[in-house]
């Protein structure tokens, strides 16, 4: 009798442990199980050098989403970036999306600068105003070879 009670208690303990590990895996991996808490927006850039799928999207230094995908628009020869933005963050139609670098040689992320319009972007719409990243190598080569005016 004592053996089956002990085995049952150990089984319940192991089951609770597995549920906890599963919960932590989902939370720390930032996975969504029961519906998404995001809506999608598009942005077109002439260059997305260094930007990756999963990169952060920030507004005022606070993460509000991430890059879902990056694709080449073969008609316009620009990069079409799909952004996952949190549902409680509404962006106006005159917002500006800029690709920035965290630190001197850090990861790239998208910085959103809010606009002053009263019209908000709907899911699936495109952020019109974008700024591609500054190419440090190009600036250095211009400086070295005399292409920069002082």
TORPAKE-636778 format. One record per atom (N, C-alpha, C, CB): residue number from 0; x, y, z. Coordinates in pm, whole numbers, plus 50000, padded with zeros to 5 digits. Glycine has a CB too. Layout:
BEGIN
- k,c1,c2,c3
- NUM,X,Y,Z
...
REM end
This chain:
BEGIN
- k,c1,c2,c3
- 0,50082,49881,50000
- 0,50000,50000,50000
- 0,50087,50126,50000
- 0,49907,50000,50120
- 1,50190,50126,50083
- 1,50278,50242,50089
- 1,50354,50262,49958
- 1,50376,50227,50204
- 2,50388,50154,49889
- 2,50464,50163,49765
- 2,50383,50232,49656
- 2,50506,50023,49719
- 3,50255,50198,49642
- 3,50172,50261,49539
- 3,50145,50407,49571
- 3,50040,50186,49524
- 4,50133,50443,49698
- 4,50113,50583,49736
- 4,50237,50665,49702
- 4,50080,50595,49887
- 5,50353,50610,49731
- 5,50478,50678,49700
- 5,50496,50693,49549
- 5,50597,50601,49760
- 6,50466,50590,49472
- 6,50476,50596,49326
- 6,50379,50697,49268
- 6,50451,50458,49265
- 7,50261,50704,49322
- 7,50160,50801,49277
- 7,50208,50943,49306
- 7,50024,50775,49345
- 8,50262,50966,49425
- 8,50310,51099,49462
- 8,50426,51141,49372
- 8,50355,51100,49611
- 9,50517,51049,49344
- 9,50629,51080,49255
- 9,50579,51108,49114
- 9,50731,50963,49253
- 10,50483,51033,49067
- 10,50425,51055,48934
- 10,50361,51192,48922
- 10,50323,50947,48904
- 11,50286,51232,49024
- 11,50221,51364,49024
- 11,50327,51474,49026
- 11,50124,51379,49147
- 12,50431,51455,49108
- 12,50540,51552,49116
- 12,50609,51567,48980
- 12,50641,51510,49222
- 13,50637,51457,48913
- 13,50701,51460,48781
- 13,50610,51529,48680
- 13,50736,51318,48734
- 14,50481,51501,48683
- 14,50386,51563,48591
- 14,50380,51714,48612
- 14,50246,51501,48610
- 15,50378,51758,48738
- 15,50377,51903,48767
- 15,50507,51966,48717
- 15,50359,51928,48921
- 16,50620,51899,48736
- 16,50748,51949,48687
- 16,50750,51965,48537
- 16,50860,51857,48729
- 17,50695,51868,48463
- 17,50690,51876,48317
- 17,50601,51992,48270
- 17,50638,51746,48259
- 18,50490,52013,48338
- 18,50400,52123,48303
- 18,50472,52256,48325
- 18,50269,52117,48387
- 19,50546,52268,48436
- 19,50620,52391,48465
- 19,50729,52416,48360
- 19,50683,52385,48605
- 20,50803,52313,48321
- 20,50907,52328,48220
- 20,50845,52370,48087
- 20,50988,52197,48204
- 21,50732,52311,48051
- 21,50664,52348,47927
- 21,50619,52493,47929
- 21,50544,52257,47904
- 22,50564,52537,48042
- 22,50518,52675,48056
- 22,50636,52772,48041
- 22,50448,52695,48192
- 23,50746,52743,48110
- 23,50863,52831,48102
- 23,50923,52833,47962
- 23,50969,52786,48201
- 24,50920,52721,47894
- 24,50971,52716,47756
- 24,50891,52807,47665
- 24,50968,52572,47703
- 25,50761,52805,47680
- 25,50675,52889,47597
- 25,50694,53036,47632
- 25,50527,52850,47614
- 26,50699,53070,47760
- 26,50714,53209,47801
- 26,50851,53266,47764
- 26,50692,53222,47950
- 27,50957,53192,47791
- 27,51091,53242,47762
- 27,51120,53244,47612
- 27,51194,53159,47833
- 28,51058,53156,47538
- 28,51074,53153,47393
- 28,50984,53252,47323
- 28,51047,53016,47340
- 29,50901,53324,47399
- 29,50808,53424,47347
- 29,50717,53366,47239
- 29,50884,53543,47291
- 30,50672,53243,47260
- 30,50579,53179,47168
- 30,50437,53214,47209
- 30,50600,53025,47165
- 31,50348,53217,47113
- 31,50207,53242,47138
- 31,50128,53116,47111
- 31,50155,53360,47052
- 32,50052,53070,47209
- 32,49972,52951,47190
- 32,49827,52982,47155
- 32,49977,52867,47314
- 33,49768,53071,47230
- 33,49625,53098,47214
- 33,49603,53231,47145
- 33,49555,53097,47351
- 34,49638,53240,47019
- 34,49615,53362,46943
- 34,49731,53460,46956
- 34,49488,53429,46987
- 35,49746,53542,46858
- 35,49854,53638,46855
- 35,49810,53769,46920
- 35,49900,53663,46710
- 36,49902,53834,46983
- 36,49877,53963,47043
- 36,49938,54073,46957
- 36,49934,53969,47187
- 37,49949,54046,46826
- 37,50016,54137,46733
- 37,49930,54161,46609
- 37,50152,54082,46692
- 38,49958,54272,46540
- 38,49904,54294,46406
- 38,50022,54323,46314
- 38,49798,54412,46404
- 39,50003,54304,46185
- 39,50112,54317,46088
- 39,50108,54451,46016
- 39,50105,54204,45986
- 40,50225,54509,45997
- 40,50243,54628,45914
- 40,50359,54600,45818
- 40,50271,54756,46002
- 41,50364,54673,45708
- 41,50472,54660,45611
- 41,50554,54787,45609
- 41,50416,54629,45469
- 42,50680,54774,45571
- 42,50767,54890,45549
- 42,50862,54853,45436
- 42,50846,54930,45680
- 43,50888,54949,45347
- 43,50980,54925,45235
- 43,51106,55006,45255
- 43,50913,54961,45099
- 44,51221,54938,45241
- 44,51351,55002,45257
- 44,51435,54978,45133
- 44,51424,54949,45384
- 45,51521,55074,45099
- 45,51613,55055,44987
- 45,51725,54959,45026
- 45,51672,55190,44942
- 46,51756,54954,45154
- 46,51859,54862,45204
- 46,51821,54820,45346
- 46,52001,54927,45200
- 47,51838,54692,45375
- 47,51814,54641,45510
- 47,51939,54568,45559
- 47,51691,54546,45513
- 48,52056,54614,45519
- 48,52182,54547,45551
- 48,52194,54523,45701
- 48,52301,54630,45501
- 49,52207,54397,45740
- 49,52226,54359,45879
- 49,52097,54333,45956
- 49,52301,54465,45948
- 50,51983,54370,45902
- 50,51856,54344,45969
- 50,51818,54198,45949
- 50,51745,54438,45917
- 51,51764,54134,46053
- 51,51730,53993,46045
- 51,51587,53969,46090
- 51,51826,53910,46130
- 52,51534,53855,46049
- 52,51404,53812,46098
- 52,51415,53795,46250
- 52,51359,53678,46029
- 53,51319,53850,46322
- 53,51321,53842,46468
- 53,51383,53963,46534
- 53,51394,53720,46511
- 54,51438,54057,46456
- 54,51496,54179,46513
- 54,51388,54260,46582
- 54,51566,54263,46404
- 55,51429,54341,46678
- 55,51334,54419,46756
- 55,51279,54538,46678
- 55,51399,54467,46884
- 56,51157,54575,46713
- 56,51097,54701,46668
- 56,51072,54782,46794
- 56,50963,54678,46584
- 57,51127,54904,46798
- 57,51119,54986,46918
- 57,51053,55120,46891
- 57,51257,55007,46976
- 58,50988,55170,46995
- 58,50929,55304,46994
- 58,50969,55367,47127
- 58,50771,55300,46976
- 59,51039,55479,47122
- 59,51087,55548,47242
- 59,51174,55457,47328
- 59,50970,55600,47324
- 60,51250,55367,47264
- 60,51340,55278,47336
- 60,51274,55156,47397
- 60,51407,55353,47441
- 61,51145,55139,47374
- 61,51071,55026,47430
- 61,51033,54931,47316
- 61,50943,55074,47507
- 62,51057,54802,47337
- 62,51023,54704,47233
- 62,50872,54693,47219
- 62,51085,54566,47264
- 63,50824,54712,47095
- 63,50679,54705,47069
- 63,50647,54596,46967
- 63,50628,54841,47018
- 64,50750,54526,46920
- 64,50725,54421,46821
- 64,50855,54364,46770
- 64,50642,54474,46706
- 65,50845,54293,46658
- 65,50963,54236,46596
- 65,50942,54218,46447
- 65,50999,54102,46661
- 66,51052,54196,46377
- 66,51049,54175,46233
- 66,51001,54033,46207
- 66,51190,54200,46168
- 67,50892,54021,46130
- 67,50840,53888,46099
- 67,50910,53827,45978
- 67,50689,53894,46074
- 68,50929,53907,45874
- 68,50995,53855,45754
- 68,51054,53970,45673
- 68,50895,53773,45667
- 69,51153,53933,45588
- 69,51216,54029,45498
- 69,51217,53964,45360
- 69,51362,54068,45545
- 70,51159,54032,45261
- 70,51151,53978,45126
- 70,51191,54085,45026
- 70,51009,53926,45095
- 71,51241,54041,44912
- 71,51277,54135,44805
- 71,51157,54156,44714
- 71,51398,54082,44724
- 72,51122,54282,44691
- 72,51018,54319,44596
- 72,51087,54329,44459
- 72,50946,54454,44636
- 73,51067,54229,44374
- 73,51139,54222,44246
- 73,51092,54325,44144
- 73,51125,54083,44187
- 74,50976,54387,44166
- 74,50930,54491,44073
- 74,50996,54625,44102
- 74,50778,54505,44081
- 75,51010,54658,44230
- 75,51067,54787,44269
- 75,51213,54776,44313
- 75,50985,54847,44380
- 76,51262,54655,44334
- 76,51397,54630,44385
- 76,51421,54699,44519
- 76,51500,54676,44284
- 77,51326,54679,44608
- 77,51337,54725,44746
- 77,51308,54608,44838
- 77,51241,54845,44774
- 78,51345,54621,44964
- 78,51318,54517,45062
- 78,51184,54547,45128
- 78,51432,54510,45169
- 79,51095,54449,45129
- 79,50967,54460,45196
- 79,50978,54389,45330
- 79,50851,54401,45109
- 80,50963,54465,45437
- 80,50977,54412,45573
- 80,50840,54406,45638
- 80,51076,54498,45657
- 81,50803,54288,45687
- 81,50677,54272,45761
- 81,50707,54284,45909
- 81,50608,54135,45728
- 82,50632,54371,45978
- 82,50653,54398,46119
- 82,50535,54346,46201
- 82,50673,54548,46143
- 83,50564,54277,46310
- 83,50463,54237,46407
- 83,50462,54341,46519
- 83,50490,54093,46464
- 84,50352,54415,46530
- 84,50339,54522,46629
- 84,50233,54481,46732
- 84,50301,54658,46560
- 85,50260,54507,46860
- 85,50166,54473,46966
- 85,50032,54543,46943
- 85,50223,54511,47104
- 86,49923,54473,46975
- 86,49788,54526,46950
- 86,49760,54657,47022
- 86,49687,54424,46992
- 87,49816,54677,47140
- 87,49784,54799,47216
- 87,49864,54921,47170
- 87,49808,54775,47362
- 88,49953,54903,47072
- 88,50031,55015,47018
- 88,49974,55050,46881
- 88,50185,54980,47008
- 89,49922,55170,46868
- 89,49866,55217,46741
- 89,49960,55321,46681
- 89,49723,55276,46760
- 90,50001,55298,46557
- 90,50092,55390,46488
- 90,50015,55476,46390
- 90,50204,55312,46416
- 91,50055,55602,46380
- 91,49988,55693,46287
- 91,50047,55677,46147
- 91,50002,55839,46335
- 92,49973,55725,46047
- 92,50013,55708,45909
- 92,50141,55783,45872
- 92,49903,55752,45819
- 93,50180,55883,45950
- 93,50302,55957,45920
- 93,50420,55916,46009
- 93,50277,56105,45935
- 94,50411,55797,46068
- 94,50523,55744,46147
- 94,50641,55714,46055
- 94,50480,55616,46225
- 95,50762,55721,46111
- 95,50884,55696,46033
- 95,50953,55573,46090
- 95,50979,55820,46037
- 96,50987,55477,46002
- 96,51059,55357,46042
- 96,51204,55371,45996
- 96,50993,55228,45980
- 97,51298,55363,46092
- 97,51440,55377,46063
- 97,51514,55252,46111
- 97,51500,55504,46129
- 98,51612,55209,46034
- 98,51695,55096,46077
- 98,51815,55154,46150
- 98,51741,55007,45955
- 99,51831,55115,46276
- 99,51937,55165,46362
- 99,52026,55050,46407
- 99,51879,55239,46485
- 100,52139,55084,46466
- 100,52233,54986,46520
- 100,52245,55008,46669
- 100,52371,54995,46451
- 101,52233,54901,46748
- 101,52255,54914,46892
- 101,52405,54905,46918
- 101,52176,54804,46973
- 102,52463,55013,46965
- 102,52606,55019,46986
- 102,52679,55049,46857
- 102,52657,54888,47045
- 103,52812,55038,46860
- 103,52892,55071,46743
- 103,52884,54963,46636
- 103,53035,55094,46782
- 104,52893,54837,46676
- 104,52886,54727,46579
- 104,52782,54624,46624
- 104,53024,54661,46563
- 105,52677,54671,46688
- 105,52575,54581,46743
- 105,52472,54537,46641
- 105,52506,54646,46857
- 106,52368,54473,46692
- 106,52260,54425,46607
- 106,52177,54540,46553
- 106,52171,54328,46686
- 107,52116,54515,46440
- 107,52026,54614,46379
- 107,51886,54595,46435
- 107,52026,54602,46224
- 108,51812,54705,46447
- 108,51673,54701,46488
- 108,51599,54814,46418
- 108,51660,54714,46643
- 109,51468,54812,46426
- 109,51387,54917,46363
- 109,51336,55011,46471
- 109,51269,54857,46281
- 110,51365,55139,46454
- 110,51318,55243,46545
- 110,51201,55315,46478
- 110,51433,55343,46582
- 111,51088,55319,46547
- 111,50970,55390,46496
- 111,50963,55527,46562
- 111,50838,55308,46523
- 112,50953,55630,46479
- 112,50933,55766,46529
- 112,50787,55803,46502
- 112,51031,55869,46460
- 113,50711,55833,46607
- 113,50569,55861,46588
- 113,50546,55992,46514
- 113,50497,55864,46722
- 114,50437,55997,46443
- 114,50400,56118,46372
- 114,50293,56194,46449
- 114,50350,56085,46232
- 115,50242,56298,46390
- 115,50142,56381,46457
- 115,50003,56367,46398
- 115,50184,56523,46451
- 116,49984,56276,46306
- 116,49855,56261,46240
- 116,49751,56199,46335
- 116,49870,56174,46115
- 117,49625,56221,46304
- 117,49516,56160,46379
- 117,49468,56031,46313
- 117,49400,56258,46391
- 118,49524,55997,46199
- 118,49483,55877,46125
- 118,49580,55764,46157
- 118,49477,55904,45971
- 119,49526,55651,46203
- 119,49610,55538,46242
- 119,49620,55435,46130
- 119,49556,55471,46368
- 120,49734,55367,46125
- 120,49754,55261,46027
- 120,49671,55139,46066
- 120,49904,55224,46015
- 121,49606,55080,45968
- 121,49530,54957,45989
- 121,49620,54837,45965
- 121,49406,54953,45895
- 122,49588,54722,46023
- 122,49669,54601,45998
- 122,49683,54574,45849
- 122,49606,54479,46067
- 123,49807,54545,45807
- 123,49835,54516,45667
- 123,49877,54637,45586
- 123,49716,54456,45604
- 124,49863,54758,45640
- 124,49903,54878,45566
- 124,50054,54896,45572
- 124,49832,55001,45623
- 125,50103,54996,45498
- 125,50247,55017,45483
- 125,50290,55149,45544
- 125,50286,55012,45335
- 126,50401,55145,45617
- 126,50464,55268,45666
- 126,50537,55329,45547
- 126,50563,55239,45788
- 127,50497,55449,45508
- 127,50549,55512,45386
- 127,50690,55567,45408
- 127,50456,55623,45341
- 128,50711,55638,45517
- 128,50839,55704,45544
- 128,50935,55606,45611
- 128,50820,55830,45633
- 129,51047,55576,45542
- 129,51147,55485,45598
- 129,51286,55543,45576
- 129,51137,55346,45534
- 130,51379,55501,45662
- 130,51519,55542,45650
- 130,51605,55417,45655
- 130,51559,55643,45762
- 131,51685,55393,45552
- 131,51776,55279,45549
- 131,51892,55303,45643
- 131,51826,55253,45405
- 132,51966,55198,45679
- 132,52077,55215,45774
- 132,52194,55291,45712
- 132,52125,55079,45823
- 133,52271,55354,45798
- 133,52392,55423,45755
- 133,52500,55316,45734
- 133,52438,55532,45859
- 134,52566,55321,45619
- 134,52671,55225,45589
- 134,52804,55281,45635
- 134,52674,55192,45437
- 135,52852,55231,45751
- 135,52975,55281,45811
- 135,53095,55261,45717
- 135,53001,55210,45945
- 136,53102,55145,45652
- 136,53213,55118,45561
- 136,53219,55220,45448
- 136,53202,54976,45503
- 137,53103,55256,45394
- 137,53099,55354,45286
- 137,53146,55491,45335
- 137,52957,55365,45227
- 138,53104,55530,45456
- 138,53148,55658,45511
- 138,53298,55660,45534
- 138,53074,55687,45641
- 139,53353,55551,45587
- 139,53496,55545,45612
- 139,53574,55552,45481
- 139,53533,55416,45689
- 140,53528,55478,45380
- 140,53599,55481,45252
- 140,53592,55619,45187
- 140,53542,55375,45156
- 141,53481,55688,45202
- 141,53473,55825,45148
- 141,53570,55917,45221
- 141,53328,55880,45159
- 142,53580,55899,45351
- 142,53671,55983,45429
- 142,53817,55954,45393
- 142,53648,55960,45579
- 143,53850,55826,45383
- 143,53988,55787,45351
- 143,54029,55833,45214
- 143,54004,55637,45361
- 144,53938,55822,45116
- 144,53973,55855,44978
- 144,53929,55996,44938
- 144,53910,55755,44885
- 145,53894,56077,45036
- 145,53868,56218,45008
- 145,53732,56252,44954
- 145,53966,56267,44915
- 146,53632,56169,44977
- 146,53498,56195,44926
- 146,53412,56276,45021
- 146,53430,56068,44894
- 147,53458,56299,45144
- 147,53379,56372,45243
- 147,53431,56514,45251
- 147,53384,56303,45381
- 148,53340,56611,45241
- 148,53379,56752,45253
- 148,53364,56795,45397
- 148,53294,56843,45160
- 149,53457,56878,45440
- 149,53456,56921,45579
- 149,53403,57058,45594
- 149,53592,56914,45637
REM end
